[in-house]
Amino acid sequence: MKSSVIIFPGSNCDRDMDVALKKHGYKNKMVWHDDIDLPKCDLVVLPGGFSYGDYLRCGSIAGKSKIIKSVIEFANSGGLVLGICNGFQILTETGLLPGVLQQNKYLNFICKNVHVKVNNKENSYFKNIKKEILELHIAHNEGNYFCTKDELEVIKNNNQIALTYCNTEGSDEEEFNPNGALNNIAGLFNKNKNVLGMMPHPERMIDKYLSGNDGSIFFENLIKNYI
């Protein structure tokens, strides 16, 4: 499976993503934001970080980068596009995903492990995944997902909620929501389920001795579904 990771000024998880993808068998290339065309690939990743220093709104400037036109065309043609943290924010800025990511409910930066529940397995990302509750890492100041009531109704009707914050047993009570996100949303699909935005970082959880390996489960599952 061939992948491309987009590098923006201010990205700080692009190299981590490159390591994670290559570790799990992806043939990855790094793509500079000022390029116009994407390499031939099966998966495009918008990594976490603070693109353009998070000036204006998070992801707003990155969403106007030259490469984004090709990313949008790739997504609209059915290609897999994965946005992690800041990448999720960029996906909402480009309109590839509905809603916005607001400042966290308690107005503080959050950096910790969380549990998330897989809500939809009818897609390339989570089909046949071994676990329904994953332990992943979050590190963000604007992860509070919000959309209008009408948008939320459409999202629910199309089964677009990919991941929700929960506890180890899968309970998604408000106390297990770290940032105030609407309906505990931690990850979201587009209508066709080929675009996925998620706040947790799977690339930070790929070594059971250092951090945990639930991120490995995610990457291994995705590539197996593609093959």
N, C-alpha and C positions, 0 to 999 in steps of 0.2 A: 504494500500500500504506500503510495507516494503522498507526502504531505509538504505543506509550505507554511512556515511561521513568519508572520509579518512583523518587522521591527519598526517601531516608532521611536522618535526621540523621547526619552523618559521611560521606555519600557524597562522593567527590571526582572521579568520572568521569562523573557524570550529564550535565553540560554538554558534555563531550567527545563523549559518545554522541549527544546532540541534534544537535551540529554534523555528526557523521559521517552520521547518518541523513538529515538534510535535504540534505546535499551530494549524496547518492546517490538522491534523489527520493522519500524517504519523507515522508509527512505526519505529523509527530510532535507529540505532546502530552506535557507534563510532568505527572506525577501525584504528589501529595503522599501520603506513607505513611499519613496519618491519614484519608484519604478512604475511603469505603466501597465505592463503585462505580467500575469502570473505564469510560473512554469507549469507544465502539464502535471496535474496532480489530482488526487482523489479527495483530499482533505485540506482545508485552509484553517489555520489557527490564528486567532487574534489573542495575543497573550496578555497577562496581567501586568500591572505597573502603573505608571503615572504619565501617560502619553502627553507630551507637551506640558508637563508640570501640572496637569489638571486645571489649567487656566480656563476661564469661562465656566463651562460645565464639563464634568468628567467625560472624556471621549469625544467632545464636540469638535475639536480641531482635528483630531485623528480621523473623524468621520468624513472630513473633506480632503483627505490625502489623495494623491494621484492614484494609488493602487486600489483605493476603495471602489472605484467604478468597476474594475475587473472582478473584485470580490463580490459585488452585488450581482454582476452578470453570471458569475460562477454559481452563486446561490440560486438565482432564478432559473438556472438550467438544471438544477437538481443536485449540484455538488454539495458535499458536506462542509459546513462552516461551523467551527467551534469557537466561541468567545468565552474566555475565562476572566472573571473579575472586571478589570478595565475593558477587556474584550467584550464582555456582556454589555457594558455601558456604551461601547462603540456601536454594537449591534442595534441598540435602541435609538441611538442618534442617527443611524443611517436609515431607519425605518424597516430593517430586516426583522426586527422584533418589536412588538407593541409595548407601550408603557415607558416608564423612566426609572432610573435608580436615584433615589434621593439620599440626603444625609441620614445617617443612622438615627434611630429614634431617640437615643440618649446623648446624641451630639458628641460621640467619642469614637476614636479609631479602635477597631476591634481586631485582635490578632490572637487566634486560638483555634483549637480543634473543635469541630462540631459534627453532629450526626445528621445525615440527610436520608430521606426515604425516596426510593425510586417509584414514581407514580405511573409511568407509562413505559411498557416494554415493547410496544409495537413500533419499533424504529431501529435504525442501524446502531445507535449508541448503546442501548440497554437490552436489546433482544438477547435472551439466553444468559444474562448476567448471573453470576453465582450468588450474589447477595442482594437483598432488597434494601438493607440499611447499611450505608457506607459512612466511615469516619474519614473526614477530609479536613483541610485547613482553610480558614478564612483570614484575610488581612485587608480590611477596607474601611473607609470612612463614609462611603456612599453606596451602601448595599441594600437600602430600604426600597424594595420594589413597590411601585405604585402604578395603577392605571385607572381609567374611569370605570364606572359600573357597567356601562355598555361593553367596553373592551373586555372586562372580566367575564361577563356572560359569554362572549364569543370564545374566549380562551378556555373556559370550562366546557362549553359545548363541543369544542374541537379537541378536547383532551390534550391541551398544550402545556399543562403544568408538568414539567419533567421531574423536578426534585422539590421536596419540602423539608424545612428544618424540623427535627424531631429529637426524641431521646433514644436511648439504646433499644427500647422496645417498639419504637415506631410511633409513639404518641406525639401528635403535633399540637399540643397545647401551647398557649401563648408564652408560657414561661420558657419554652425551648426555642423561642424565636429570638436570635441575638440582635437583630437590627430593626425590628418592627415591620418587616416586609409584609405586604398584603397577602393574606392567606398562607403565610409562612413560605412564600415562594422563594426557593433558592436557585432554581433552574427553570428555563422556559424554552419551549420549541416555537418555531413558526408553524403555520398551518400544515405544511407538507412534511414536517418533522425532520428535515435535512439541516436546518439551522438550530443550533443549541447554544444558549447563553447560560452560564452558571457562575455564581459568585465563589463557591469553593474551588480550591486549587488541587486537582488530582495529581499534577506534576510534582507536588511537594510530598506525596505519600507513595513513594515507589521503592522503599527499602524498609523491610520489617525490623531491621536492627537499629535504624536511625529515627524513623518517623512513623512507619506503618506502611502497609502495602495495599490499602484499598484503592489507591490511585492506579496501581498496577492492574488490579482487577478491571478497572474502567478501560484502560488502554488495551489490555489483552483481549477483552471482550469485543471492543470495537473492531480491531483488526481481524479477529476470527469471523465476525459477522460479514466483513467485506470479502474475505477469501471464500 
